[in-house]
Amino acid sequence: MISIIIPTWNEEKYLPKILNCIKNQTYKDYEIIVADAGSTDSTTKYAKKYGCKVVKGGMPSIGRNNGAKIAKGKILLFLDADVQFDNNFLENSVNEIRSREIDVAGTYIYPLSDKLIDKIFLGTFNFWTYATQLFYPNAFGGGLFCENELHKKIKGFDKNIKLSEDMDYAKRAGNIGKFRTLRTVKIGFSMRRYDGEGRLNVGFKLLLSFFYRIFFGEIKSDIFNYKMKYKR
């Protein structure tokens, strides 16, 4: 079984779309856990309508960890509420994880927009994750697989990290298990944060955070002003 864990905060516009993607999967052995950070809209109503388990969330690390605590699946899949994928995503992912004997896996991403700049931006990220996967694992937290037992061994996501907690998670899990970026699947990535904050602003922030992690370690202060509650 795959336990799919989705952190949310006021995601009534997006959550039904990803839940429909999951509902239409050819692979049916899964459960869905929504870790909600106190939504004031219809997010939890939609989650319950689709048969999801709902647990208390918070910032992404806390929500993901809380979801994993009740997960019954051998494989955990951490998703963001605004991603999308095709109907063969779970089946192809599971087959590749098994055939390549992968313990923790990232996914390539593509923009849910037609803008050339978005394709270049995410294409650069994909190349970076591909090039570094054997010696410095990096992964997007909105499409991240991990063996449940490995998640427990590394004690989940570090809740003290303010930015790039997904990168830290992939690195720590990859130090113990086998990390690879999956070749057979891709995830549609929402550009709404970039629309709200500006592409140059977000891109520059992520670039600075990359060098910060190399020279100073994980980001445990609000120096980059990361917030889960960005513009909807």
N, CA, C and O of each residue as an XYZ file, in Angstrom:
928
protein
N       0.827     -1.205      0.000
C       0.000      0.000      0.000
C       0.865      1.261      0.000
O       1.936      1.294      0.606
N       0.382      2.294     -0.688
C       1.013      3.609     -0.647
C       0.167      4.511      0.251
O      -1.049      4.604      0.088
N       0.819      5.162      1.184
C       0.145      6.173      2.005
C       0.482      7.542      1.434
O       1.636      7.968      1.456
N      -0.537      8.226      0.921
C      -0.354      9.531      0.293
C      -0.664     10.615      1.320
O      -1.765     10.666      1.867
N       0.311     11.478      1.578
C       0.188     12.482      2.632
C       0.225     13.876      2.010
O       1.167     14.225      1.299
N      -0.811     14.667      2.288
C      -0.951     15.988      1.674
C      -1.155     17.046      2.754
O      -2.211     17.067      3.387
N      -0.176     17.930      2.986
C      -0.395     19.054      3.904
C      -1.302     20.091      3.226
O      -1.186     20.327      2.024
N      -2.192     20.699      3.992
C      -3.100     21.699      3.418
C      -3.283     22.896      4.345
O      -3.102     22.805      5.559
N      -3.645     24.005      3.740
C      -4.156     25.188      4.440
C      -4.971     25.977      3.423
O      -4.417     26.563      2.493
N      -6.287     25.988      3.604
C      -7.215     26.679      2.692
C      -6.968     26.330      1.224
O      -6.668     27.200      0.405
N      -7.099     25.051      0.912
C      -6.823     24.553     -0.436
C      -8.082     24.086     -1.160
O      -8.007     23.177     -1.987
N      -9.233     24.686     -0.869
C     -10.483     24.233     -1.494
C     -10.452     24.363     -3.018
O     -11.168     23.640     -3.711
N      -9.642     25.263     -3.541
C      -9.552     25.466     -4.989
C      -8.735     24.375     -5.659
O      -8.985     24.024     -6.812
N      -7.754     23.836     -4.936
C      -6.810     22.906     -5.550
C      -6.977     21.456     -5.100
O      -6.770     20.535     -5.891
N      -7.344     21.248     -3.848
C      -7.390     19.880     -3.319
C      -8.288     18.946     -4.126
O      -7.884     17.811     -4.380
N      -9.497     19.366     -4.546
C     -10.322     18.447     -5.340
C      -9.642     17.982     -6.624
O      -9.877     16.863     -7.078
N      -8.802     18.834     -7.211
C      -8.123     18.451     -8.455
C      -7.136     17.319     -8.225
O      -7.109     16.360     -8.996
N      -6.313     17.415     -7.163
C      -5.345     16.355     -6.917
C      -6.047     15.090     -6.417
O      -5.605     13.979     -6.709
N      -7.138     15.254     -5.666
C      -7.874     14.079     -5.213
C      -8.524     13.353     -6.391
O      -8.615     12.125     -6.385
N      -8.972     14.096     -7.394
C      -9.498     13.464     -8.603
C      -8.397     12.740     -9.366
O      -8.620     11.655     -9.903
N      -7.208     13.340     -9.414
C      -6.068     12.673    -10.050
C      -5.800     11.326     -9.384
O      -5.559     10.321    -10.054
N      -5.847     11.327     -8.056
C      -5.595     10.087     -7.317
C      -6.722      9.082     -7.544
O      -6.471      7.892     -7.736
N      -7.951      9.562     -7.522
C      -9.114      8.691     -7.722
C      -9.058      7.977     -9.072
O      -9.519      6.842     -9.191
N      -8.495      8.634    -10.089
C      -8.459      8.074    -11.441
C      -7.223      7.220    -11.719
O      -7.005      6.800    -12.855
N      -6.423      6.964    -10.705
C      -5.213      6.175    -10.904
C      -5.524      4.723    -11.271
O      -6.516      4.154    -10.814
N      -4.664      4.134    -12.099
C      -4.792      2.714    -12.421
C      -4.364      1.849    -11.235
O      -4.804      0.706    -11.106
N      -3.513      2.391    -10.374
C      -3.060      1.705     -9.161
C      -4.001      2.108     -8.026
O      -4.173      3.297     -7.757
N      -4.603      1.134     -7.367
C      -5.674      1.430     -6.415
C      -5.323      1.135     -4.951
O      -6.132      1.409     -4.064
N      -4.169      0.600     -4.689
C      -3.815      0.218     -3.321
C      -3.171      1.401     -2.599
O      -1.948      1.488     -2.488
N      -4.003      2.293     -2.119
C      -3.486      3.486     -1.455
C      -4.467      3.970     -0.394
O      -5.634      3.576     -0.375
N      -3.973      4.822      0.475
C      -4.797      5.601      1.394
C      -4.351      7.052      1.286
O      -3.206      7.329      0.928
N      -5.248      7.973      1.595
C      -4.930      9.400      1.520
C      -5.084     10.022      2.902
O      -6.114      9.870      3.558
N      -4.047     10.719      3.328
C      -4.049     11.396      4.618
C      -3.831     12.887      4.379
O      -2.809     13.290      3.825
N      -4.786     13.691      4.793
C      -4.672     15.141      4.673
C      -4.303     15.717      6.038
O      -5.015     15.511      7.021
N      -3.189     16.435      6.090
C      -2.730     17.069      7.328
C      -3.045     18.552      7.226
O      -2.326     19.305      6.569
N      -4.115     18.964      7.874
C      -4.624     20.319      7.679
C      -4.179     21.276      8.781
O      -4.229     20.957      9.969
N      -3.745     22.454      8.352
C      -3.197     23.456      9.267
C      -4.251     24.482      9.689
O      -3.961     25.675      9.769
N      -5.476     24.014      9.959
C      -6.517     24.917     10.444
C      -7.217     25.697      9.359
O      -7.432     26.900      9.507
N      -7.576     25.046      8.277
C      -8.258     25.717      7.172
C      -9.579     26.328      7.616
O     -10.294     25.765      8.445
N      -9.888     27.488      7.051
C     -11.154     28.161      7.348
C     -12.127     28.074      6.179
O     -13.226     28.626      6.239
N     -11.729     27.386      5.124
C     -12.605     27.204      3.967
C     -13.118     25.760      3.952
O     -13.255     25.144      5.009
N     -13.397     25.222      2.777
C     -13.994     23.885      2.669
C     -12.963     22.776      2.443
O     -13.325     21.687      1.998
N     -11.705     23.031      2.737
C     -10.660     22.038      2.499
C     -10.958     20.709      3.180
O     -10.966     19.668      2.523
N     -11.200     20.728      4.475
C     -11.424     19.464      5.193
C     -12.743     18.811      4.782
O     -12.873     17.588      4.831
N     -13.711     19.616      4.381
C     -14.975     19.069      3.883
C     -14.728     18.235      2.630
O     -15.257     17.130      2.502
N     -13.925     18.763      1.707
C     -13.586     18.022      0.492
C     -12.779     16.770      0.823
O     -12.998     15.706      0.245
N     -11.843     16.911      1.759
C     -11.015     15.765      2.136
C     -11.876     14.613      2.648
O     -11.679     13.464      2.252
N     -12.811     14.913      3.508
C     -13.680     13.872      4.067
C     -14.619     13.309      3.006
O     -14.935     12.119      3.013
N     -15.064     14.172      2.093
C     -15.939     13.730      1.004
C     -15.267     12.673      0.155
O     -15.917     11.740     -0.317
N     -13.942     12.819     -0.043
C     -13.184     11.862     -0.852
C     -12.661     10.679     -0.031
O     -11.927      9.838     -0.551
N     -13.031     10.616      1.224
C     -12.638      9.486      2.052
C     -11.249      9.575      2.639
O     -10.680      8.559      3.038
N     -10.697     10.766      2.699
C      -9.358     10.948      3.261
C      -9.399     10.905      4.787
O     -10.395     11.284      5.403
N      -8.327     10.448      5.374
C      -8.137     10.622      6.808
C      -7.610     12.042      7.017
O      -6.778     12.512      6.241
N      -8.080     12.718      8.040
C      -7.656     14.094      8.309
C      -6.975     14.166      9.667
O      -7.538     13.747     10.678
N      -5.749     14.705      9.680
C      -5.006     14.884     10.924
C      -4.595     16.344     11.045
O      -4.684     17.103     10.081
N      -4.149     16.729     12.219
C      -3.708     18.097     12.456
C      -2.397     18.359     11.735
O      -1.467     17.555     11.798
N      -2.336     19.498     11.046
C      -1.124     19.856     10.324
C      -0.432     21.048     10.945
O      -0.469     21.243     12.160
N       0.202     21.847     10.096
C       0.980     23.004     10.523
C       1.846     23.412      9.353
O       1.395     23.368      8.208
N       3.074     23.807      9.612
C       4.020     23.984      8.524
C       4.239     22.630      7.843
O       3.989     21.593      8.457
N       4.706     22.619      6.572
C       4.779     21.352      5.827
C       5.455     20.201      6.567
O       4.957     19.076      6.533
N       6.577     20.461      7.233
C       7.280     19.377      7.943
C       6.396     18.738      8.997
O       6.343     17.514      9.115
N       5.704     19.569      9.761
C       4.840     19.061     10.827
C       3.684     18.269     10.235
O       3.364     17.184     10.721
N       3.054     18.799      9.189
C       1.953     18.089      8.558
C       2.364     16.752      7.983
O       1.664     15.753      8.150
N       3.493     16.732      7.308
C       3.973     15.483      6.724
C       4.291     14.455      7.793
O       3.944     13.282      7.651
N       4.944     14.883      8.855
C       5.265     13.957      9.938
C       4.016     13.445     10.632
O       3.931     12.261     10.957
N       3.045     14.320     10.864
C       1.800     13.881     11.505
C       1.046     12.884     10.635
O       0.459     11.927     11.139
N       1.064     13.113      9.336
C       0.433     12.163      8.434
C       1.132     10.824      8.442
O       0.485      9.777      8.431
N       2.457     10.853      8.461
C       3.240      9.612      8.441
C       3.033      8.784      9.708
O       3.157      7.560      9.677
N       2.719      9.445     10.814
C       2.533      8.730     12.080
C       1.382      7.732     12.017
O       1.423      6.701     12.688
N       0.365      8.023     11.224
C      -0.783      7.109     11.149
C      -0.805      6.312      9.843
O      -1.737      5.547      9.592
N       0.217      6.494      9.022
C       0.256      5.834      7.714
C       0.425      4.328      7.859
O       1.230      3.861      8.664
N      -0.331      3.576      7.082
C      -0.268      2.116      7.105
C       0.529      1.546      5.937
O       0.872      0.364      5.940
N       0.823      2.365      4.953
C       1.491      1.883      3.754
C       2.970      1.609      3.940
O       3.615      2.212      4.798
N       3.506      0.710      3.145
C       4.944      0.435      3.144
C       5.695      1.600      2.506
O       6.830      1.903      2.876
N       5.042      2.247      1.541
C       5.633      3.392      0.857
C       4.845      4.647      1.203
O       3.615      4.643      1.171
N       5.555      5.716      1.533
C       4.935      7.013      1.764
C       5.122      7.873      0.517
O       6.185      7.855     -0.104
N       4.095      8.618      0.159
C       4.199      9.586     -0.932
C       3.736     10.933     -0.406
O       2.569     11.109     -0.054
N       4.662     11.879     -0.357
C       4.342     13.230      0.090
C       4.026     14.090     -1.126
O       4.836     14.209     -2.045
N       2.839     14.688     -1.119
C       2.391     15.537     -2.219
C       2.036     16.926     -1.701
O       1.728     17.093     -0.521
N       2.078     17.915     -2.578
C       1.478     19.208     -2.299
C       0.044     19.192     -2.831
O      -0.288     18.405     -3.717
N      -0.791     20.059     -2.289
C      -2.204     20.059     -2.670
C      -2.440     20.580     -4.070
O      -3.505     20.342     -4.640
N      -1.466     21.291     -4.646
C      -1.692     21.930     -5.949
C      -0.965     21.251     -7.105
O      -0.851     21.837     -8.182
N      -0.472     20.033     -6.910
C       0.193     19.324     -8.007
C      -0.827     18.510     -8.789
O      -1.964     18.335     -8.353
N      -0.406     18.012     -9.958
C      -1.245     17.154    -10.783
C      -0.373     16.125    -11.494
O       0.827     16.333    -11.675
N      -0.990     15.010    -11.897
C      -0.254     13.997    -12.656
C      -1.228     13.115    -13.419
O      -2.438     13.184    -13.202
N      -0.699     12.282    -14.317
C      -1.564     11.459    -15.169
C      -2.035     10.211    -14.435
O      -1.620      9.950    -13.305
N      -2.903      9.443    -15.084
C      -3.566      8.313    -14.433
C      -2.648      7.129    -14.159
O      -3.017      6.234    -13.398
N      -1.468      7.102    -14.758
C      -0.532      5.994    -14.555
C       0.580      6.343    -13.570
O       1.525      5.573    -13.397
N       0.469      7.497    -12.930
C       1.560      7.979    -12.086
C       1.928      6.990    -10.975
O       3.096      6.629    -10.834
N       0.953      6.554    -10.196
C       1.251      5.662     -9.080
C       1.759      4.310     -9.558
O       2.727      3.782     -9.010
N       1.117      3.747    -10.569
C       1.525      2.435    -11.082
C       2.954      2.470    -11.623
O       3.762      1.595    -11.313
N       3.257      3.478    -12.428
C       4.609      3.579    -12.987
C       5.649      3.845    -11.902
O       6.769      3.339    -11.971
N       5.281      4.631    -10.915
C       6.208      4.932     -9.828
C       6.536      3.683     -9.021
O       7.703      3.394     -8.757
N       5.503      2.944     -8.631
C       5.707      1.728     -7.842
C       6.541      0.711     -8.619
O       7.452      0.100     -8.063
N       6.232      0.531     -9.897
C       6.991     -0.428    -10.710
C       8.460     -0.037    -10.798
O       9.339     -0.895    -10.714
N       8.726      1.248    -10.964
C      10.120      1.685    -11.062
C      10.838      1.574     -9.724
O      11.997      1.162     -9.676
N      10.171      1.934     -8.648
C      10.772      1.814     -7.320
C      11.147      0.372     -7.025
O      12.216      0.099     -6.479
N      10.272     -0.542     -7.384
C      10.543     -1.959     -7.137
C      11.631     -2.497     -8.049
O      12.528     -3.203     -7.586
N      11.570     -2.180     -9.329
C      12.536     -2.731    -10.280
C      13.946     -2.199    -10.052
O      14.925     -2.909    -10.283
N      14.051     -0.965     -9.603
C      15.369     -0.355     -9.362
C      15.782     -0.444     -7.896
O      16.853      0.030     -7.518
N      14.926     -1.055     -7.069
C      15.196     -1.252     -5.634
C      15.555      0.074     -4.959
O      16.589      0.203     -4.304
N      14.667      1.050     -5.142
C      14.864      2.397     -4.607
C      14.175      2.518     -3.244
O      13.075      2.000     -3.051
N      14.823      3.199     -2.310
C      14.263      3.403     -0.981
C      13.614      4.777     -0.823
O      12.611      4.922     -0.124
N      14.189      5.772     -1.473
C      13.651      7.136     -1.414
C      13.813      7.751     -2.798
O      14.873      7.629     -3.412
N      12.769      8.411     -3.293
C      12.793      8.860     -4.688
C      12.164     10.227     -4.852
O      11.143     10.538     -4.240
N      12.791     11.039     -5.688
C      12.231     12.303     -6.106
C      11.603     12.158     -7.477
O      11.705     11.102     -8.102
N      10.956     13.207     -7.946
C      10.305     13.188     -9.262
C      10.682     14.440    -10.041
O      10.942     15.495     -9.462
N      10.705     14.307    -11.355
C      10.871     15.480    -12.206
C       9.562     16.256    -12.218
O       8.487     15.685    -12.033
N       9.663     17.548    -12.436
C       8.471     18.392    -12.417
C       8.375     19.215    -13.704
O       9.381     19.505    -14.352
N       7.145     19.580    -14.053
C       6.919     20.459    -15.199
C       5.900     21.519    -14.780
O       5.063     21.246    -13.920
N       5.947     22.703    -15.355
C       5.058     23.778    -14.913
C       3.633     23.614    -15.425
O       3.407     23.204    -16.564
N       2.694     23.938    -14.574
C       1.299     23.982    -14.994
C       1.011     25.378    -15.559
O       0.107     26.082    -15.109
N       1.799     25.742    -16.543
C       1.656     27.017    -17.252
C       2.316     26.857    -18.615
O       3.034     25.887    -18.856
N       2.072     27.799    -19.490
C       2.650     27.751    -20.832
C       3.813     28.723    -21.006
O       4.302     28.901    -22.122
N       4.255     29.343    -19.942
C       5.311     30.340    -20.035
C       6.681     29.689    -20.217
O       7.037     28.750    -19.504
N       7.433     30.198    -21.171
C       8.763     29.661    -21.459
C       9.686     29.777    -20.244
O      10.466     28.865    -19.968
N       9.600     30.890    -19.522
C      10.460     31.096    -18.373
C      10.235     30.029    -17.308
O      11.172     29.625    -16.620
N       8.989     29.574    -17.173
C       8.680     28.534    -16.194
C       9.286     27.198    -16.624
O       9.789     26.444    -15.792
N       9.236     26.911    -17.915
C       9.820     25.671    -18.418
C      11.332     25.674    -18.242
O      11.925     24.642    -17.925
N      11.952     26.821    -18.446
C      13.402     26.936    -18.256
C      13.760     26.785    -16.779
O      14.708     26.087    -16.421
N      12.991     27.444    -15.946
C      13.249     27.417    -14.509
C      13.167     25.988    -13.964
O      14.079     25.524    -13.280
N      12.060     25.291    -14.275
C      11.886     23.937    -13.754
C      12.786     22.941    -14.472
O      13.180     21.931    -13.889
N      13.112     23.214    -15.721
C      14.057     22.363    -16.436
C      15.432     22.412    -15.792
O      16.127     21.399    -15.718
N      15.822     23.593    -15.327
C      17.092     23.748    -14.626
C      17.076     22.958    -13.319
O      18.057     22.302    -12.967
N      15.951     23.028    -12.604
C      15.826     22.260    -11.365
C      15.919     20.766    -11.645
O      16.597     20.040    -10.918
N      15.246     20.302    -12.687
C      15.293     18.876    -13.032
C      16.712     18.428    -13.356
O      17.138     17.355    -12.930
N      17.440     19.242    -14.106
C      18.822     18.890    -14.443
C      19.672     18.818    -13.179
O      20.498     17.919    -13.025
N      19.463     19.765    -12.285
C      20.228     19.792    -11.045
C      19.969     18.542    -10.205
O      20.914     17.932     -9.703
N      18.699     18.152    -10.044
C      18.394     16.966     -9.251
C      18.940     15.698     -9.920
O      19.384     14.773     -9.239
N      18.904     15.665    -11.254
C      19.473     14.521    -11.976
C      20.983     14.439    -11.775
O      21.522     13.365    -11.508
N      21.657     15.568    -11.902
C      23.113     15.592    -11.855
C      23.672     15.292    -10.471
O      24.787     14.786    -10.344
N      22.898     15.603     -9.432
C      23.411     15.445     -8.066
C      22.882     14.207     -7.345
O      23.253     13.965     -6.197
N      22.031     13.427     -7.988
C      21.314     12.374     -7.273
C      22.210     11.290     -6.672
O      21.832     10.672     -5.677
N      23.380     11.047     -7.248
C      24.239      9.970     -6.759
C      25.102     10.375     -5.573
O      25.570      9.516     -4.826
N      25.317     11.678     -5.391
C      26.222     12.097     -4.310
C      25.643     13.166     -3.389
O      26.163     13.366     -2.292
N      24.582     13.857     -3.802
C      23.973     14.887     -2.964
C      22.486     14.956     -3.298
O      22.055     15.862     -4.011
N      21.690     14.000     -2.785
C      20.281     13.897     -3.160
C      19.489     15.171     -2.901
O      19.602     15.784     -1.839
N      18.688     15.558     -3.883
C      17.775     16.689     -3.758
C      16.425     16.282     -4.333
O      16.360     15.545     -5.317
N      15.363     16.756     -3.728
C      14.034     16.385     -4.211
C      13.016     17.434     -3.834
O      13.143     18.111     -2.813
N      12.010     17.559     -4.666
C      10.873     18.440     -4.445
C       9.903     17.753     -3.488
O       9.446     16.642     -3.757
N       9.588     18.414     -2.371
C       8.764     17.793     -1.348
C       7.331     17.541     -1.743
O       6.621     16.817     -1.045
N       6.881     18.121     -2.851
C       5.514     17.906     -3.311
C       5.352     16.687     -4.185
O       4.280     16.455     -4.743
N       6.422     15.894     -4.309
C       6.376     14.649     -5.068
C       7.522     13.759     -4.640
O       8.439     13.492     -5.416
N       7.465     13.302     -3.405
C       8.594     12.608     -2.780
C       8.139     11.281     -2.185
O       7.239     11.243     -1.345
N       8.770     10.191     -2.627
C       8.482      8.844     -2.128
C       9.533      8.431     -1.097
O      10.704      8.794     -1.215
N       9.111      7.676     -0.097
C      10.073      7.127      0.859
C       9.492      5.879      1.508
O       8.301      5.826      1.813
N      10.336      4.878      1.716
C       9.909      3.706      2.468
C       9.521      4.148      3.877
O      10.219      4.952      4.495
N       8.426      3.628      4.373
C       7.936      4.009      5.695
C       8.978      3.746      6.777
O       9.174      4.575      7.666
N       9.634      2.618      6.707
C      10.632      2.286      7.719
C      11.828      3.228      7.668
O      12.399      3.567      8.705
N      12.205      3.648      6.474
C      13.311      4.593      6.341
C      12.905      5.953      6.913
O      13.704      6.621      7.570
N      11.678      6.350      6.663
C      11.174      7.605      7.233
C      11.302      7.589      8.762
O      11.690      8.586      9.372
N      10.975      6.459      9.362
C      11.061      6.337     10.818
C      12.518      6.377     11.283
O      12.821      6.967     12.320
N      13.408      5.759     10.530
C      14.820      5.717     10.912
C      15.439      7.114     10.960
O      16.252      7.411     11.835
N      15.048      7.964     10.017
C      15.623      9.316      9.996
C      14.773     10.303     10.796
O      15.049     11.503     10.812
N      13.734      9.782     11.460
C      12.846     10.574     12.305
C      12.125     11.676     11.527
O      11.878     12.765     12.046
N      11.800     11.371     10.286
C      10.963     12.242      9.484
C      11.607     13.559      9.092
O      12.831     13.698      9.092
N      10.767     14.513      8.761
C      11.224     15.847      8.378
C      11.643     16.627      9.624
O      11.047     16.481     10.691
N      12.663     17.446      9.474
C      13.136     18.283     10.571
C      12.233     19.509     10.685
O      12.262     20.390      9.826
N      11.437     19.562     11.742
C      10.466     20.651     11.901
C      11.129     21.994     12.206
O      10.472     23.032     12.144
N      12.411     21.985     12.533
C      13.123     23.229     12.842
C      13.642     23.946     11.599
O      14.072     25.097     11.673
N      13.599     23.255     10.450
C      14.085     23.856      9.210
C      12.983     24.702      8.587
O      11.850     24.242      8.443
N      13.308     25.927      8.221
C      12.325     26.878      7.710
C      12.176     26.834      6.197
O      11.122     27.192      5.671
N      13.205     26.404      5.494
C      13.187     26.362      4.032
C      14.057     25.223      3.550
O      15.119     24.973      4.120
N      13.624     24.520      2.501
C      14.348     23.382      1.915
C      14.397     22.181      2.859
O      15.362     21.417      2.859
N      13.345     22.027      3.661
C      13.271     20.843      4.520
C      13.155     19.570      3.694
O      13.556     18.497      4.146
N      12.608     19.681      2.484
C      12.514     18.517      1.599
C      13.890     18.094      1.102
O      14.163     16.900      0.977
N      14.759     19.060      0.818
C      16.120     18.752      0.386
C      16.900     18.061      1.503
O      17.620     17.091      1.265
N      16.749     18.569      2.707
C      17.398     17.955      3.869
C      16.903     16.532      4.079
O      17.690     15.633      4.374
N      15.595     16.328      3.927
C      14.996     15.001      4.092
C      15.578     14.018      3.080
O      15.972     12.907      3.435
N      15.628     14.439      1.814
C      16.168     13.566      0.763
C      17.628     13.231      1.030
O      18.058     12.097      0.816
N      18.385     14.207      1.492
C      19.806     13.986      1.769
C      19.995     12.990      2.903
O      20.795     12.062      2.787
N      19.266     13.175      3.999
C      19.415     12.282      5.148
C      18.931     10.871      4.823
O      19.561      9.886      5.207
N      17.804     10.782      4.112
C      17.300      9.460      3.726
C      18.248      8.787      2.744
O      18.461      7.576      2.806
N      18.823      9.585      1.826
C      19.764      9.047      0.847
C      21.073      8.605      1.451
O      21.787      7.798      0.856
N      21.403      9.116      2.619
C      22.625      8.680      3.304
C      22.492      7.274      3.872
O      23.489      6.595      4.117
N      21.243      6.843      4.080
C      20.986      5.512      4.637
C      20.482      4.549      3.566
O      20.949      3.415      3.467
N      19.525      5.014      2.769
C      18.944      4.181      1.718
C      19.388      4.619      0.337
O      20.219      5.516      0.194
N      18.833      3.986     -0.667
C      19.168      4.290     -2.062
C      18.222      5.358     -2.593
O      17.014      5.142     -2.684
N      18.784      6.512     -2.942
C      17.995      7.596     -3.512
C      18.178      7.646     -5.021
O      19.290      7.498     -5.527
N      17.082      7.857     -5.730
C      17.135      8.104     -7.168
C      15.964      9.014     -7.558
O      14.937      9.051     -6.880
N      16.140      9.742     -8.658
C      15.038     10.495     -9.255
C      14.349      9.587    -10.260
O      15.008      9.011    -11.125
N      13.041      9.453    -10.159
C      12.299      8.538    -11.021
C      12.320      9.011    -12.468
O      12.186     10.203    -12.743
N      12.491      8.059    -13.397
C      12.602      8.368    -14.823
C      11.264      8.314    -15.555
O      11.101      8.944    -16.600
N      10.307      7.563    -15.011
C       9.102      7.229    -15.783
C       7.908      8.125    -15.481
O       6.858      7.983    -16.107
N       8.052      9.048    -14.529
C       6.910      9.885    -14.152
C       7.337     11.345    -14.015
O       8.514     11.652    -13.820
N       6.353     12.234    -14.122
C       6.565     13.655    -13.880
C       5.357     14.205    -13.132
O       4.255     13.664    -13.218
N       5.583     15.280    -12.405
C       4.509     15.916    -11.654
C       4.306     17.338    -12.159
O       5.265     18.082    -12.362
N       3.048     17.701    -12.358
C       2.708     19.063    -12.742
C       2.811     19.988    -11.537
O       2.178     19.748    -10.509
N       3.599     21.034    -11.663
C       3.943     21.938    -10.562
C       3.222     23.271    -10.737
O       3.327     23.907    -11.786
N       2.492     23.688     -9.711
C       1.777     24.966     -9.771
C       2.758     26.131     -9.616
O       3.636     26.100     -8.754
N       2.601     27.151    -10.452
C       3.469     28.327    -10.398
C       2.832     29.454     -9.595
O       3.241     30.607     -9.735
N       1.846     29.154     -8.758
C       1.108     30.223     -8.080
C       1.977     31.034     -7.127
O       1.772     32.240     -6.987
N       2.944     30.396     -6.469
C       3.827     31.169     -5.597
C       4.648     32.153     -6.413
O       4.890     33.281     -5.983
N       5.073     31.720     -7.590
C       5.865     32.575     -8.473
C       5.004     33.707     -9.037
O       5.483     34.822     -9.239
N       3.737     33.407     -9.287
C       2.821     34.449     -9.746
C       2.606     35.496     -8.654
O       2.522     36.691     -8.938
N       2.519     35.041     -7.417
C       2.237     35.945     -6.322
C       3.431     36.772     -5.874
O       3.293     37.962     -5.592
N       4.609     36.146     -5.807
C       5.795     36.828     -5.285
C       6.710     37.352     -6.383
O       7.593     38.171     -6.127
N       6.497     36.876     -7.605
C       7.369     37.276     -8.699
C       8.450     36.235     -8.942
O       9.078     35.754     -7.999
N       8.667     35.887    -10.203
C       9.605     34.835    -10.533
C      11.049     35.161    -10.141
O      11.770     34.309     -9.621
N      11.455     36.391    -10.395
C      12.821     36.779    -10.045
C      13.030     36.738     -8.532
O      14.081     36.313     -8.054
N      12.037     37.175     -7.799
C      12.127     37.185     -6.341
C      12.256     35.773     -5.782
O      13.138     35.500     -4.968
N      11.378     34.879     -6.222
C      11.414     33.504     -5.729
C      12.689     32.796     -6.198
O      13.338     32.094     -5.422
N      13.039     32.986     -7.465
C      14.240     32.353     -8.000
C      15.491     32.791     -7.267
O      16.353     31.968     -6.956
N      15.595     34.079     -6.988
C      16.762     34.606     -6.279
C      16.806     34.071     -4.853
O      17.874     33.744     -4.336
N      15.642     33.986     -4.224
C      15.562     33.457     -2.866
C      16.034     31.996     -2.816
O      16.780     31.608     -1.917
N      15.593     31.196     -3.786
C      15.983     29.792     -3.823
C      17.472     29.623     -4.129
O      18.128     28.736     -3.583
N      17.997     30.478     -5.001
C      19.417     30.426     -5.312
C      20.257     30.761     -4.080
O      21.239     30.081     -3.782
N      19.864     31.806     -3.375
C      20.579     32.180     -2.153
C      20.490     31.064     -1.106
O      21.461     30.786     -0.402
N      19.322     30.431     -1.011
C      19.161     29.366     -0.024
C      20.045     28.165     -0.355
O      20.530     27.482      0.547
N      20.253     27.909     -1.640
C      21.132     26.819     -2.072
C      22.558     27.049     -1.568
O      23.174     26.148     -1.000
N      23.071     28.250     -1.779
C      24.431     28.544     -1.333
C      24.510     28.630      0.189
O      25.527     28.271      0.782
N      23.444     29.101      0.818
C      23.420     29.153      2.277
C      23.586     27.749      2.859
O      24.363     27.547      3.793
N      22.855     26.783      2.304
C      22.925     25.411      2.807
C      24.308     24.813      2.621
O      24.772     24.052      3.471
N      24.968     25.145      1.526
C      26.311     24.619      1.268
C      27.317     25.148      2.287
O      28.139     24.390      2.803
N      27.252     26.442      2.574
C      28.275     27.073      3.407
C      27.924     27.130      4.896
O      28.815     27.136      5.746
N      26.621     27.172      5.210
C      26.242     27.367      6.605
C      25.371     26.247      7.175
O      25.103     26.226      8.376
N      24.931     25.325      6.335
C      24.070     24.248      6.816
C      22.595     24.551      6.601
O      22.240     25.492      5.890
N      21.753     23.759      7.212
C      20.310     23.879      6.992
C      19.764     25.205      7.536
O      20.311     25.782      8.476
N      18.684     25.666      6.925
C      18.116     26.983      7.215
C      17.113     26.866      8.366
O      15.983     26.419      8.175
N      17.543     27.274      9.555
C      16.706     27.137     10.744
C      16.263     28.477     11.323
O      15.820     28.553     12.469
N      16.385     29.515     10.530
C      15.872     30.833     10.924
C      14.971     31.341      9.801
O      14.884     30.719      8.743
N      14.310     32.457     10.030
C      13.398     33.022      9.028
C      14.103     34.011      8.104
O      13.485     34.956      7.615
N      15.382     33.795      7.867
C      16.173     34.712      7.049
C      15.597     34.886      5.646
O      15.742     35.953      5.048
N      14.945     33.847      5.112
C      14.377     33.926      3.762
C      12.866     34.163      3.771
O      12.223     34.162      2.721
N      12.305     34.368      4.973
C      10.900     34.763      5.111
C       9.951     33.802      4.401
O       9.068     34.231      3.658
N      10.135     32.486      4.634
C       9.250     31.494      4.026
C       7.948     31.414      4.799
O       7.951     31.411      6.030
N       6.832     31.350      4.081
C       5.533     31.202      4.700
C       4.717     30.194      3.915
O       4.727     30.173      2.684
N       4.005     29.354      4.668
C       3.090     28.415      4.013
C       1.874     29.171      3.479
O       1.301     28.798      2.456
N       1.488     30.232      4.181
C       0.237     30.927      3.869
C       0.462     32.043      2.845
O       0.255     33.221      3.138
N       0.885     31.655      1.651
C       1.080     32.621      0.595
C      -0.216     32.798     -0.174
O      -1.222     32.150      0.116
N      -0.178     33.685     -1.157
C      -1.385     34.037     -1.903
C      -2.035     32.837     -2.574
O      -1.364     32.053     -3.245
N      -3.331     32.698     -2.392
C      -4.089     31.585     -2.972
C      -4.532     31.914     -4.378
O      -5.184     31.096     -5.026
